[in-house]
Amino acid sequence: MTHIQRIKAEYQEPFRDIIKAYAIQGHSRRGVAQILEISHGTINRYLKQYDCGKYFKPYKDMRPETKNQWGRKGKH
């Protein structure tokens, strides 16, 4: 079973809708990868393949717990 098949089976939703929902909630790409139990590289590949990277908010608008846990430097 592929990552996509596993995720779609778990959520019972199209992959794009799953990603879009998390992105609209303010999760980062890395945060979504962690939630879905896939690597950062894998999520980036799927975002490009399914054209759903556009749903993610700018860094300043992301959820605070998503922003700070990945070690980004600058104002928090």
PQR file with spaces between the fields and no chain letter, atoms N, CA, C, O and H, PARSE charges and radii, in Angstrom:
ATOM       1  N    MET     1       0.860   -1.179    0.000 -0.4000 1.5000
ATOM       2  CA   MET     1       0.000    0.000    0.000 -0.0000 2.0000
ATOM       3  C    MET     1       0.904    1.240    0.000  0.5500 1.7000
ATOM       4  O    MET     1       1.838    1.334    0.797 -0.5500 1.4000
ATOM       5  N    THR     2       0.624    2.171   -0.885 -0.4000 1.5000
ATOM       6  CA   THR     2       1.415    3.396   -0.959 -0.0000 2.0000
ATOM       7  C    THR     2       0.997    4.367    0.145  0.5500 1.7000
ATOM       8  O    THR     2      -0.029    4.178    0.798 -0.5500 1.4000
ATOM       9  H    THR     2      -0.134    2.094   -1.533  0.4000 1.0000
ATOM      10  N    HIS     3       1.807    5.407    0.341 -0.4000 1.5000
ATOM      11  CA   HIS     3       1.459    6.440    1.323 -0.0000 2.0000
ATOM      12  C    HIS     3       0.086    7.032    0.999  0.5500 1.7000
ATOM      13  O    HIS     3      -0.756    7.183    1.884 -0.5500 1.4000
ATOM      14  H    HIS     3       2.641    5.560   -0.189  0.4000 1.0000
ATOM      15  N    ILE     4      -0.129    7.363   -0.260 -0.4000 1.5000
ATOM      16  CA   ILE     4      -1.389    7.988   -0.676 -0.0000 2.0000
ATOM      17  C    ILE     4      -2.557    7.057   -0.403  0.5500 1.7000
ATOM      18  O    ILE     4      -3.579    7.489    0.129 -0.5500 1.4000
ATOM      19  H    ILE     4       0.556    7.241   -0.979  0.4000 1.0000
ATOM      20  N    GLN     5      -2.424    5.794   -0.756 -0.4000 1.5000
ATOM      21  CA   GLN     5      -3.505    4.834   -0.516 -0.0000 2.0000
ATOM      22  C    GLN     5      -3.820    4.713    0.974  0.5500 1.7000
ATOM      23  O    GLN     5      -4.985    4.679    1.371 -0.5500 1.4000
ATOM      24  H    GLN     5      -1.594    5.443   -1.189  0.4000 1.0000
ATOM      25  N    ARG     6      -2.769    4.647    1.793 -0.4000 1.5000
ATOM      26  CA   ARG     6      -2.965    4.537    3.245 -0.0000 2.0000
ATOM      27  C    ARG     6      -3.680    5.763    3.802  0.5500 1.7000
ATOM      28  O    ARG     6      -4.607    5.641    4.602 -0.5500 1.4000
ATOM      29  H    ARG     6      -1.823    4.674    1.471  0.4000 1.0000
ATOM      30  N    ILE     7      -3.242    6.941    3.373 -0.4000 1.5000
ATOM      31  CA   ILE     7      -3.830    8.192    3.875 -0.0000 2.0000
ATOM      32  C    ILE     7      -5.278    8.325    3.421  0.5500 1.7000
ATOM      33  O    ILE     7      -6.150    8.676    4.216 -0.5500 1.4000
ATOM      34  H    ILE     7      -2.489    7.040    2.723  0.4000 1.0000
ATOM      35  N    LYS     8      -5.536    8.047    2.152 -0.4000 1.5000
ATOM      36  CA   LYS     8      -6.909    8.136    1.644 -0.0000 2.0000
ATOM      37  C    LYS     8      -7.827    7.135    2.347  0.5500 1.7000
ATOM      38  O    LYS     8      -8.984    7.447    2.628 -0.5500 1.4000
ATOM      39  H    LYS     8      -4.827    7.762    1.507  0.4000 1.0000
ATOM      40  N    ALA     9      -7.318    5.941    2.630 -0.4000 1.5000
ATOM      41  CA   ALA     9      -8.108    4.934    3.336 -0.0000 2.0000
ATOM      42  C    ALA     9      -8.413    5.376    4.766  0.5500 1.7000
ATOM      43  O    ALA     9      -9.520    5.173    5.265 -0.5500 1.4000
ATOM      44  H    ALA     9      -6.378    5.687    2.402  0.4000 1.0000
ATOM      45  N    GLU    10      -7.428    5.976    5.412 -0.4000 1.5000
ATOM      46  CA   GLU    10      -7.609    6.424    6.800 -0.0000 2.0000
ATOM      47  C    GLU    10      -8.612    7.566    6.903  0.5500 1.7000
ATOM      48  O    GLU    10      -9.453    7.571    7.802 -0.5500 1.4000
ATOM      49  H    GLU    10      -6.529    6.141    5.006  0.4000 1.0000
ATOM      50  N    TYR    11      -8.532    8.529    5.997 -0.4000 1.5000
ATOM      51  CA   TYR    11      -9.361    9.732    6.068 -0.0000 2.0000
ATOM      52  C    TYR    11     -10.660    9.626    5.273  0.5500 1.7000
ATOM      53  O    TYR    11     -11.595   10.391    5.509 -0.5500 1.4000
ATOM      54  H    TYR    11      -7.849    8.525    5.267  0.4000 1.0000
ATOM      55  N    GLN    12     -10.724    8.692    4.342 -0.4000 1.5000
ATOM      56  CA   GLN    12     -11.899    8.538    3.487 -0.0000 2.0000
ATOM      57  C    GLN    12     -12.211    9.825    2.714  0.5500 1.7000
ATOM      58  O    GLN    12     -13.374   10.181    2.520 -0.5500 1.4000
ATOM      59  H    GLN    12      -9.964    8.071    4.150  0.4000 1.0000
ATOM      60  N    GLU    13     -11.171   10.501    2.288 -0.4000 1.5000
ATOM      61  CA   GLU    13     -11.274   11.764    1.537 -0.0000 2.0000
ATOM      62  C    GLU    13     -10.225   11.762    0.444  0.5500 1.7000
ATOM      63  O    GLU    13      -9.226   11.051    0.553 -0.5500 1.4000
ATOM      64  H    GLU    13     -10.227   10.213    2.446  0.4000 1.0000
ATOM      65  N    PRO    14     -10.430   12.544   -0.611 -0.5600 1.5000
ATOM      66  CA   PRO    14      -9.370   12.703   -1.614  0.2800 2.0000
ATOM      67  C    PRO    14      -8.137   13.353   -0.978  0.5500 1.7000
ATOM      68  O    PRO    14      -8.256   14.194   -0.087 -0.5500 1.4000
ATOM      69  N    PHE    15      -6.968   12.958   -1.444 -0.4000 1.5000
ATOM      70  CA   PHE    15      -5.722   13.447   -0.871 -0.0000 2.0000
ATOM      71  C    PHE    15      -5.662   14.970   -0.878  0.5500 1.7000
ATOM      72  O    PHE    15      -5.287   15.578    0.124 -0.5500 1.4000
ATOM      73  H    PHE    15      -6.871   12.275   -2.169  0.4000 1.0000
ATOM      74  N    ARG    16      -6.023   15.584   -1.982 -0.4000 1.5000
ATOM      75  CA   ARG    16      -5.980   17.052   -2.092 -0.0000 2.0000
ATOM      76  C    ARG    16      -6.838   17.704   -1.000  0.5500 1.7000
ATOM      77  O    ARG    16      -6.438   18.718   -0.429 -0.5500 1.4000
ATOM      78  H    ARG    16      -6.328   15.090   -2.796  0.4000 1.0000
ATOM      79  N    ASP    17      -7.985   17.144   -0.713 -0.4000 1.5000
ATOM      80  CA   ASP    17      -8.869   17.705    0.318 -0.0000 2.0000
ATOM      81  C    ASP    17      -8.261   17.586    1.712  0.5500 1.7000
ATOM      82  O    ASP    17      -8.437   18.471    2.550 -0.5500 1.4000
ATOM      83  H    ASP    17      -8.310   16.320   -1.177  0.4000 1.0000
ATOM      84  N    ILE    18      -7.557   16.503    1.954 -0.4000 1.5000
ATOM      85  CA   ILE    18      -6.900   16.303    3.249 -0.0000 2.0000
ATOM      86  C    ILE    18      -5.827   17.370    3.455  0.5500 1.7000
ATOM      87  O    ILE    18      -5.770   18.018    4.500 -0.5500 1.4000
ATOM      88  H    ILE    18      -7.414   15.784    1.274  0.4000 1.0000
ATOM      89  N    ILE    19      -4.983   17.540    2.448 -0.4000 1.5000
ATOM      90  CA   ILE    19      -3.915   18.531    2.520 -0.0000 2.0000
ATOM      91  C    ILE    19      -4.503   19.934    2.663  0.5500 1.7000
ATOM      92  O    ILE    19      -4.049   20.723    3.492 -0.5500 1.4000
ATOM      93  H    ILE    19      -5.029   17.014    1.599  0.4000 1.0000
ATOM      94  N    LYS    20      -5.495   20.232    1.866 -0.4000 1.5000
ATOM      95  CA   LYS    20      -6.111   21.563    1.887 -0.0000 2.0000
ATOM      96  C    LYS    20      -6.679   21.871    3.273  0.5500 1.7000
ATOM      97  O    LYS    20      -6.519   22.985    3.771 -0.5500 1.4000
ATOM      98  H    LYS    20      -5.863   19.591    1.192  0.4000 1.0000
ATOM      99  N    ALA    21      -7.328   20.911    3.888 -0.4000 1.5000
ATOM     100  CA   ALA    21      -7.925   21.129    5.214 -0.0000 2.0000
ATOM     101  C    ALA    21      -6.849   21.476    6.250  0.5500 1.7000
ATOM     102  O    ALA    21      -7.015   22.420    7.022 -0.5500 1.4000
ATOM     103  H    ALA    21      -7.458   20.006    3.484  0.4000 1.0000
ATOM     104  N    TYR    22      -5.761   20.724    6.268 -0.4000 1.5000
ATOM     105  CA   TYR    22      -4.683   21.015    7.215 -0.0000 2.0000
ATOM     106  C    TYR    22      -4.023   22.357    6.911  0.5500 1.7000
ATOM     107  O    TYR    22      -3.689   23.106    7.829 -0.5500 1.4000
ATOM     108  H    TYR    22      -5.627   19.957    5.640  0.4000 1.0000
ATOM     109  N    ALA    23      -3.835   22.660    5.641 -0.4000 1.5000
ATOM     110  CA   ALA    23      -3.196   23.922    5.258 -0.0000 2.0000
ATOM     111  C    ALA    23      -4.053   25.115    5.671  0.5500 1.7000
ATOM     112  O    ALA    23      -3.535   26.099    6.197 -0.5500 1.4000
ATOM     113  H    ALA    23      -4.106   22.051    4.895  0.4000 1.0000
ATOM     114  N    ILE    24      -5.340   25.033    5.439 -0.4000 1.5000
ATOM     115  CA   ILE    24      -6.256   26.118    5.802 -0.0000 2.0000
ATOM     116  C    ILE    24      -6.284   26.321    7.316  0.5500 1.7000
ATOM     117  O    ILE    24      -6.483   27.438    7.793 -0.5500 1.4000
ATOM     118  H    ILE    24      -5.761   24.234    5.011  0.4000 1.0000
ATOM     119  N    GLN    25      -6.084   25.241    8.067 -0.4000 1.5000
ATOM     120  CA   GLN    25      -6.031   25.344    9.533 -0.0000 2.0000
ATOM     121  C    GLN    25      -4.742   26.002   10.022  0.5500 1.7000
ATOM     122  O    GLN    25      -4.611   26.313   11.206 -0.5500 1.4000
ATOM     123  H    GLN    25      -5.922   24.334    7.680  0.4000 1.0000
ATOM     124  N    GLY    26      -3.791   26.212    9.108 -0.4000 1.5000
ATOM     125  CA   GLY    26      -2.555   26.899    9.476 -0.0000 2.0000
ATOM     126  C    GLY    26      -1.362   26.007    9.744  0.5500 1.7000
ATOM     127  O    GLY    26      -0.343   26.475   10.252 -0.5500 1.4000
ATOM     128  H    GLY    26      -3.898   25.959    8.146  0.4000 1.0000
ATOM     129  N    HIS    27      -1.469   24.726    9.412 -0.4000 1.5000
ATOM     130  CA   HIS    27      -0.334   23.821    9.599 -0.0000 2.0000
ATOM     131  C    HIS    27       0.713   24.072    8.525  0.5500 1.7000
ATOM     132  O    HIS    27       0.383   24.475    7.410 -0.5500 1.4000
ATOM     133  H    HIS    27      -2.296   24.345    8.999  0.4000 1.0000
ATOM     134  N    SER    28       1.972   23.835    8.863 -0.4000 1.5000
ATOM     135  CA   SER    28       3.060   23.948    7.891 -0.0000 2.0000
ATOM     136  C    SER    28       3.140   22.652    7.084  0.5500 1.7000
ATOM     137  O    SER    28       2.489   21.659    7.411 -0.5500 1.4000
ATOM     138  H    SER    28       2.240   23.508    9.769  0.4000 1.0000
ATOM     139  N    ARG    29       3.939   22.679    6.041 -0.4000 1.5000
ATOM     140  CA   ARG    29       4.168   21.466    5.250 -0.0000 2.0000
ATOM     141  C    ARG    29       4.782   20.376    6.115  0.5500 1.7000
ATOM     142  O    ARG    29       4.371   19.217    6.062 -0.5500 1.4000
ATOM     143  H    ARG    29       4.468   23.485    5.775  0.4000 1.0000
ATOM     144  N    ARG    30       5.765   20.761    6.906 -0.4000 1.5000
ATOM     145  CA   ARG    30       6.404   19.783    7.801 -0.0000 2.0000
ATOM     146  C    ARG    30       5.417   19.254    8.836  0.5500 1.7000
ATOM     147  O    ARG    30       5.435   18.071    9.174 -0.5500 1.4000
ATOM     148  H    ARG    30       6.099   21.703    6.950  0.4000 1.0000
ATOM     149  N    GLY    31       4.561   20.134    9.334 -0.4000 1.5000
ATOM     150  CA   GLY    31       3.562   19.707   10.304 -0.0000 2.0000
ATOM     151  C    GLY    31       2.604   18.690    9.709  0.5500 1.7000
ATOM     152  O    GLY    31       2.257   17.703   10.358 -0.5500 1.4000
ATOM     153  H    GLY    31       4.546   21.095    9.059  0.4000 1.0000
ATOM     154  N    VAL    32       2.179   18.926    8.485 -0.4000 1.5000
ATOM     155  CA   VAL    32       1.276   17.982    7.814 -0.0000 2.0000
ATOM     156  C    VAL    32       1.996   16.661    7.557  0.5500 1.7000
ATOM     157  O    VAL    32       1.413   15.589    7.715 -0.5500 1.4000
ATOM     158  H    VAL    32       2.461   19.728    7.958  0.4000 1.0000
ATOM     159  N    ALA    33       3.256   16.742    7.162 -0.4000 1.5000
ATOM     160  CA   ALA    33       4.028   15.519    6.954 -0.0000 2.0000
ATOM     161  C    ALA    33       4.083   14.701    8.243  0.5500 1.7000
ATOM     162  O    ALA    33       3.925   13.480    8.217 -0.5500 1.4000
ATOM     163  H    ALA    33       3.730   17.613    7.034  0.4000 1.0000
ATOM     164  N    GLN    34       4.305   15.371    9.355 -0.4000 1.5000
ATOM     165  CA   GLN    34       4.368   14.680   10.640 -0.0000 2.0000
ATOM     166  C    GLN    34       3.006   14.063   10.981  0.5500 1.7000
ATOM     167  O    GLN    34       2.943   12.913   11.415 -0.5500 1.4000
ATOM     168  H    GLN    34       4.433   16.363    9.376  0.4000 1.0000
ATOM     169  N    ILE    35       1.937   14.806   10.792 -0.4000 1.5000
ATOM     170  CA   ILE    35       0.593   14.292   11.080 -0.0000 2.0000
ATOM     171  C    ILE    35       0.294   13.057   10.235  0.5500 1.7000
ATOM     172  O    ILE    35      -0.260   12.077   10.731 -0.5500 1.4000
ATOM     173  H    ILE    35       1.989   15.740   10.439  0.4000 1.0000
ATOM     174  N    LEU    36       0.666   13.112    8.954 -0.4000 1.5000
ATOM     175  CA   LEU    36       0.377   12.016    8.030 -0.0000 2.0000
ATOM     176  C    LEU    36       1.421   10.906    8.071  0.5500 1.7000
ATOM     177  O    LEU    36       1.299    9.902    7.369 -0.5500 1.4000
ATOM     178  H    LEU    36       1.117   13.909    8.551  0.4000 1.0000
ATOM     179  N    GLU    37       2.454   11.095    8.901 -0.4000 1.5000
ATOM     180  CA   GLU    37       3.510   10.101    9.090 -0.0000 2.0000
ATOM     181  C    GLU    37       4.256    9.800    7.792  0.5500 1.7000
ATOM     182  O    GLU    37       4.484    8.643    7.439 -0.5500 1.4000
ATOM     183  H    GLU    37       2.553   11.911    9.471  0.4000 1.0000
ATOM     184  N    ILE    38       4.631   10.875    7.091 -0.4000 1.5000
ATOM     185  CA   ILE    38       5.454   10.761    5.898 -0.0000 2.0000
ATOM     186  C    ILE    38       6.601   11.762    6.021  0.5500 1.7000
ATOM     187  O    ILE    38       6.539   12.689    6.829 -0.5500 1.4000
ATOM     188  H    ILE    38       4.446   11.815    7.378  0.4000 1.0000
ATOM     189  N    SER    39       7.632   11.574    5.227 -0.4000 1.5000
ATOM     190  CA   SER    39       8.795   12.456    5.320 -0.0000 2.0000
ATOM     191  C    SER    39       8.501   13.822    4.691  0.5500 1.7000
ATOM     192  O    SER    39       7.548   13.987    3.929 -0.5500 1.4000
ATOM     193  H    SER    39       7.683   10.822    4.571  0.4000 1.0000
ATOM     194  N    HIS    40       9.347   14.788    5.036 -0.4000 1.5000
ATOM     195  CA   HIS    40       9.216   16.127    4.471 -0.0000 2.0000
ATOM     196  C    HIS    40       9.423   16.078    2.957  0.5500 1.7000
ATOM     197  O    HIS    40       8.724   16.767    2.214 -0.5500 1.4000
ATOM     198  H    HIS    40      10.120   14.654    5.655  0.4000 1.0000
ATOM     199  N    GLY    41      10.367   15.280    2.503 -0.4000 1.5000
ATOM     200  CA   GLY    41      10.600   15.136    1.068 -0.0000 2.0000
ATOM     201  C    GLY    41       9.399   14.537    0.349  0.5500 1.7000
ATOM     202  O    GLY    41       9.059   14.951   -0.759 -0.5500 1.4000
ATOM     203  H    GLY    41      10.935   14.721    3.107  0.4000 1.0000
ATOM     204  N    THR    42       8.767   13.572    0.978 -0.4000 1.5000
ATOM     205  CA   THR    42       7.597   12.926    0.375 -0.0000 2.0000
ATOM     206  C    THR    42       6.437   13.910    0.287  0.5500 1.7000
ATOM     207  O    THR    42       5.763   13.970   -0.740 -0.5500 1.4000
ATOM     208  H    THR    42       9.043   13.236    1.878  0.4000 1.0000
ATOM     209  N    ILE    43       6.193   14.680    1.342 -0.4000 1.5000
ATOM     210  CA   ILE    43       5.082   15.644    1.287 -0.0000 2.0000
ATOM     211  C    ILE    43       5.344   16.678    0.198  0.5500 1.7000
ATOM     212  O    ILE    43       4.422   17.063   -0.520 -0.5500 1.4000
ATOM     213  H    ILE    43       6.741   14.631    2.177  0.4000 1.0000
ATOM     214  N    ASN    44       6.586   17.130    0.067 -0.4000 1.5000
ATOM     215  CA   ASN    44       6.893   18.110   -0.978 -0.0000 2.0000
ATOM     216  C    ASN    44       6.642   17.533   -2.367  0.5500 1.7000
ATOM     217  O    ASN    44       6.122   18.227   -3.241 -0.5500 1.4000
ATOM     218  H    ASN    44       7.335   16.817    0.650  0.4000 1.0000
ATOM     219  N    ARG    45       7.005   16.277   -2.576 -0.4000 1.5000
ATOM     220  CA   ARG    45       6.762   15.633   -3.867 -0.0000 2.0000
ATOM     221  C    ARG    45       5.255   15.538   -4.153  0.5500 1.7000
ATOM     222  O    ARG    45       4.816   15.814   -5.269 -0.5500 1.4000
ATOM     223  H    ARG    45       7.428   15.713   -1.866  0.4000 1.0000
ATOM     224  N    TYR    46       4.480   15.155   -3.158 -0.4000 1.5000
ATOM     225  CA   TYR    46       3.025   15.051   -3.340 -0.0000 2.0000
ATOM     226  C    TYR    46       2.375   16.418   -3.532  0.5500 1.7000
ATOM     227  O    TYR    46       1.425   16.548   -4.304 -0.5500 1.4000
ATOM     228  H    TYR    46       4.837   14.931   -2.251  0.4000 1.0000
ATOM     229  N    LEU    47       2.877   17.434   -2.841 -0.4000 1.5000
ATOM     230  CA   LEU    47       2.318   18.782   -3.011 -0.0000 2.0000
ATOM     231  C    LEU    47       2.483   19.250   -4.449  0.5500 1.7000
ATOM     232  O    LEU    47       1.589   19.877   -5.018 -0.5500 1.4000
ATOM     233  H    LEU    47       3.649   17.329   -2.214  0.4000 1.0000
ATOM     234  N    LYS    48       3.619   18.942   -5.018 -0.4000 1.5000
ATOM     235  CA   LYS    48       3.855   19.316   -6.409 -0.0000 2.0000
ATOM     236  C    LYS    48       2.979   18.474   -7.343  0.5500 1.7000
ATOM     237  O    LYS    48       2.360   19.003   -8.267 -0.5500 1.4000
ATOM     238  H    LYS    48       4.344   18.433   -4.555  0.4000 1.0000
ATOM     239  N    GLN    49       2.932   17.189   -7.099 -0.4000 1.5000
ATOM     240  CA   GLN    49       2.163   16.273   -7.942 -0.0000 2.0000
ATOM     241  C    GLN    49       0.673   16.598   -7.937  0.5500 1.7000
ATOM     242  O    GLN    49       0.023   16.543   -8.981 -0.5500 1.4000
ATOM     243  H    GLN    49       3.434   16.759   -6.348  0.4000 1.0000
ATOM     244  N    TYR    50       0.130   16.935   -6.774 -0.4000 1.5000
ATOM     245  CA   TYR    50      -1.306   17.200   -6.640 -0.0000 2.0000
ATOM     246  C    TYR    50      -1.640   18.686   -6.672  0.5500 1.7000
ATOM     247  O    TYR    50      -2.799   19.060   -6.491 -0.5500 1.4000
ATOM     248  H    TYR    50       0.658   16.980   -5.926  0.4000 1.0000
ATOM     249  N    ASP    51      -0.646   19.535   -6.898 -0.4000 1.5000
ATOM     250  CA   ASP    51      -0.824   20.984   -6.994 -0.0000 2.0000
ATOM     251  C    ASP    51      -1.599   21.542   -5.798  0.5500 1.7000
ATOM     252  O    ASP    51      -2.577   22.272   -5.962 -0.5500 1.4000
ATOM     253  H    ASP    51       0.295   19.231   -7.045  0.4000 1.0000
ATOM     254  N    CYS    52      -1.150   21.190   -4.602 -0.4000 1.5000
ATOM     255  CA   CYS    52      -1.862   21.686   -3.427 -0.0000 2.0000
ATOM     256  C    CYS    52      -0.967   22.447   -2.451  0.5500 1.7000
ATOM     257  O    CYS    52      -1.381   22.718   -1.324 -0.5500 1.4000
ATOM     258  H    CYS    52      -0.355   20.597   -4.468  0.4000 1.0000
ATOM     259  N    GLY    53       0.239   22.794   -2.860 -0.4000 1.5000
ATOM     260  CA   GLY    53       1.096   23.627   -2.033 -0.0000 2.0000
ATOM     261  C    GLY    53       0.561   25.041   -1.900  0.5500 1.7000
ATOM     262  O    GLY    53       0.898   25.754   -0.954 -0.5500 1.4000
ATOM     263  H    GLY    53       0.576   22.574   -3.776  0.4000 1.0000
ATOM     264  N    LYS    54      -0.268   25.444   -2.841 -0.4000 1.5000
ATOM     265  CA   LYS    54      -0.824   26.801   -2.858 -0.0000 2.0000
ATOM     266  C    LYS    54      -1.767   27.075   -1.691  0.5500 1.7000
ATOM     267  O    LYS    54      -2.083   28.232   -1.416 -0.5500 1.4000
ATOM     268  H    LYS    54      -0.542   24.866   -3.609  0.4000 1.0000
ATOM     269  N    TYR    55      -2.214   26.051   -1.013 -0.4000 1.5000
ATOM     270  CA   TYR    55      -3.172   26.230    0.082 -0.0000 2.0000
ATOM     271  C    TYR    55      -2.518   26.631    1.400  0.5500 1.7000
ATOM     272  O    TYR    55      -3.209   27.058    2.326 -0.5500 1.4000
ATOM     273  H    TYR    55      -1.958   25.110   -1.236  0.4000 1.0000
ATOM     274  N    PHE    56      -1.205   26.501    1.498 -0.4000 1.5000
ATOM     275  CA   PHE    56      -0.527   26.799    2.755 -0.0000 2.0000
ATOM     276  C    PHE    56      -0.408   28.302    2.971  0.5500 1.7000
ATOM     277  O    PHE    56      -0.167   29.072    2.042 -0.5500 1.4000
ATOM     278  H    PHE    56      -0.643   26.155    0.746  0.4000 1.0000
ATOM     279  N    LYS    57      -0.586   28.687    4.223 -0.4000 1.5000
ATOM     280  CA   LYS    57      -0.520   30.104    4.599 -0.0000 2.0000
ATOM     281  C    LYS    57       0.928   30.568    4.685  0.5500 1.7000
ATOM     282  O    LYS    57       1.836   29.748    4.826 -0.5500 1.4000
ATOM     283  H    LYS    57      -0.782   28.061    4.978  0.4000 1.0000
ATOM     284  N    PRO    58       1.149   31.881    4.601 -0.5600 1.5000
ATOM     285  CA   PRO    58       2.503   32.403    4.816  0.2800 2.0000
ATOM     286  C    PRO    58       2.966   32.085    6.241  0.5500 1.7000
ATOM     287  O    PRO    58       2.150   31.878    7.139 -0.5500 1.4000
ATOM     288  N    TYR    59       4.262   32.051    6.428 -0.4000 1.5000
ATOM     289  CA   TYR    59       4.831   31.702    7.736 -0.0000 2.0000
ATOM     290  C    TYR    59       4.207   32.509    8.869  0.5500 1.7000
ATOM     291  O    TYR    59       3.889   31.952    9.919 -0.5500 1.4000
ATOM     292  H    TYR    59       4.925   32.219    5.698  0.4000 1.0000
ATOM     293  N    LYS    60       4.029   33.801    8.672 -0.4000 1.5000
ATOM     294  CA   LYS    60       3.515   34.662    9.741 -0.0000 2.0000
ATOM     295  C    LYS    60       2.089   34.301   10.151  0.5500 1.7000
ATOM     296  O    LYS    60       1.657   34.656   11.248 -0.5500 1.4000
ATOM     297  H    LYS    60       4.287   34.254    7.818  0.4000 1.0000
ATOM     298  N    ASP    61       1.355   33.602    9.290 -0.4000 1.5000
ATOM     299  CA   ASP    61      -0.038   33.247    9.564 -0.0000 2.0000
ATOM     300  C    ASP    61      -0.222   31.794    9.996  0.5500 1.7000
ATOM     301  O    ASP    61      -1.350   31.346   10.204 -0.5500 1.4000
ATOM     302  H    ASP    61       1.706   33.314    8.399  0.4000 1.0000
ATOM     303  N    MET    62       0.871   31.061   10.130 -0.4000 1.5000
ATOM     304  CA   MET    62       0.772   29.654   10.527 -0.0000 2.0000
ATOM     305  C    MET    62       0.478   29.526   12.012  0.5500 1.7000
ATOM     306  O    MET    62       0.667   30.464   12.786 -0.5500 1.4000
ATOM     307  H    MET    62       1.787   31.424    9.962  0.4000 1.0000
ATOM     308  N    ARG    63       0.020   28.363   12.384 -0.4000 1.5000
ATOM     309  CA   ARG    63      -0.248   28.069   13.788 -0.0000 2.0000
ATOM     310  C    ARG    63       1.050   28.208   14.583  0.5500 1.7000
ATOM     311  O    ARG    63       2.100   27.756   14.125 -0.5500 1.4000
ATOM     312  H    ARG    63      -0.133   27.601   11.755  0.4000 1.0000
ATOM     313  N    PRO    64       0.999   28.820   15.754 -0.5600 1.5000
ATOM     314  CA   PRO    64       2.225   29.040   16.541  0.2800 2.0000
ATOM     315  C    PRO    64       3.000   27.750   16.825  0.5500 1.7000
ATOM     316  O    PRO    64       4.229   27.746   16.757 -0.5500 1.4000
ATOM     317  N    GLU    65       2.310   26.672   17.138 -0.4000 1.5000
ATOM     318  CA   GLU    65       3.025   25.429   17.456 -0.0000 2.0000
ATOM     319  C    GLU    65       3.715   24.854   16.216  0.5500 1.7000
ATOM     320  O    GLU    65       4.707   24.136   16.343 -0.5500 1.4000
ATOM     321  H    GLU    65       1.311   26.675   17.193  0.4000 1.0000
ATOM     322  N    THR    66       3.212   25.155   15.045 -0.4000 1.5000
ATOM     323  CA   THR    66       3.840   24.700   13.806 -0.0000 2.0000
ATOM     324  C    THR    66       5.044   25.562   13.487  0.5500 1.7000
ATOM     325  O    THR    66       6.072   25.057   13.037 -0.5500 1.4000
ATOM     326  H    THR    66       2.406   25.738   14.943  0.4000 1.0000
ATOM     327  N    LYS    67       4.924   26.854   13.716 -0.4000 1.5000
ATOM     328  CA   LYS    67       6.004   27.787   13.391 -0.0000 2.0000
ATOM     329  C    LYS    67       7.255   27.513   14.217  0.5500 1.7000
ATOM     330  O    LYS    67       8.359   27.477   13.675 -0.5500 1.4000
ATOM     331  H    LYS    67       4.089   27.264   14.082  0.4000 1.0000
ATOM     332  N    ASN    68       7.097   27.326   15.487 -0.4000 1.5000
ATOM     333  CA   ASN    68       8.243   27.296   16.389 -0.0000 2.0000
ATOM     334  C    ASN    68       8.909   25.942   16.509  0.5500 1.7000
ATOM     335  O    ASN    68      10.086   25.879   16.862 -0.5500 1.4000
ATOM     336  H    ASN    68       6.200   27.355   15.928  0.4000 1.0000
ATOM     337  N    GLN    69       8.220   24.874   16.237 -0.4000 1.5000
ATOM     338  CA   GLN    69       8.804   23.559   16.476 -0.0000 2.0000
ATOM     339  C    GLN    69       9.854   23.163   15.450  0.5500 1.7000
ATOM     340  O    GLN    69      10.599   22.207   15.671 -0.5500 1.4000
ATOM     341  H    GLN    69       7.263   24.924   15.950  0.4000 1.0000
ATOM     342  N    TRP    70       9.927   23.864   14.354 -0.4000 1.5000
ATOM     343  CA   TRP    70      10.862   23.459   13.304 -0.0000 2.0000
ATOM     344  C    TRP    70      12.138   24.272   13.303  0.5500 1.7000
ATOM     345  O    TRP    70      12.964   24.121   12.403 -0.5500 1.4000
ATOM     346  H    TRP    70       9.323   24.640   14.175  0.4000 1.0000
ATOM     347  N    GLY    71      12.319   25.130   14.290 -0.4000 1.5000
ATOM     348  CA   GLY    71      13.589   25.807   14.455 -0.0000 2.0000
ATOM     349  C    GLY    71      13.842   26.949   13.494  0.5500 1.7000
ATOM     350  O    GLY    71      14.997   27.305   13.260 -0.5500 1.4000
ATOM     351  H    GLY    71      11.649   25.253   15.021  0.4000 1.0000
ATOM     352  N    ARG    72      12.814   27.524   12.939 -0.4000 1.5000
ATOM     353  CA   ARG    72      13.030   28.669   12.047 -0.0000 2.0000
ATOM     354  C    ARG    72      13.510   29.848   12.874  0.5500 1.7000
ATOM     355  O    ARG    72      12.978   30.112   13.952 -0.5500 1.4000
ATOM     356  H    ARG    72      11.876   27.235   13.129  0.4000 1.0000
ATOM     357  N    LYS    73      14.503   30.549   12.380 -0.4000 1.5000
ATOM     358  CA   LYS    73      15.064   31.674   13.111 -0.0000 2.0000
ATOM     359  C    LYS    73      14.278   32.940   12.804  0.5500 1.7000
ATOM     360  O    LYS    73      13.616   33.041   11.772 -0.5500 1.4000
ATOM     361  H    LYS    73      14.935   30.334   11.504  0.4000 1.0000
ATOM     362  N    GLY    74      14.360   33.886   13.697 -0.4000 1.5000
ATOM     363  CA   GLY    74      13.681   35.154   13.496 -0.0000 2.0000
ATOM     364  C    GLY    74      12.687   35.400   14.606  0.5500 1.7000
ATOM     365  O    GLY    74      12.693   34.723   15.634 -0.5500 1.4000
ATOM     366  H    GLY    74      14.898   33.804   14.536  0.4000 1.0000
ATOM     367  N    LYS    75      11.841   36.373   14.381 -0.4000 1.5000
ATOM     368  CA   LYS    75      10.847   36.732   15.397 -0.0000 2.0000
ATOM     369  C    LYS    75       9.775   35.666   15.474  0.5500 1.7000
ATOM     370  O    LYS    75       9.301   35.153   14.461 -0.5500 1.4000
ATOM     371  H    LYS    75      11.836   36.923   13.545  0.4000 1.0000
ATOM     372  N    HIS    76       9.404   35.347   16.707 -0.4000 1.5000
ATOM     373  CA   HIS    76       8.353   34.334   16.924 -0.0000 2.0000
ATOM     374  C    HIS    76       7.177   34.979   17.567  0.5500 1.7000
ATOM     375  O    HIS    76       6.179   34.311   17.839 -0.5500 1.4000
ATOM     376  H    HIS    76       9.789   35.764   17.531  0.4000 1.0000
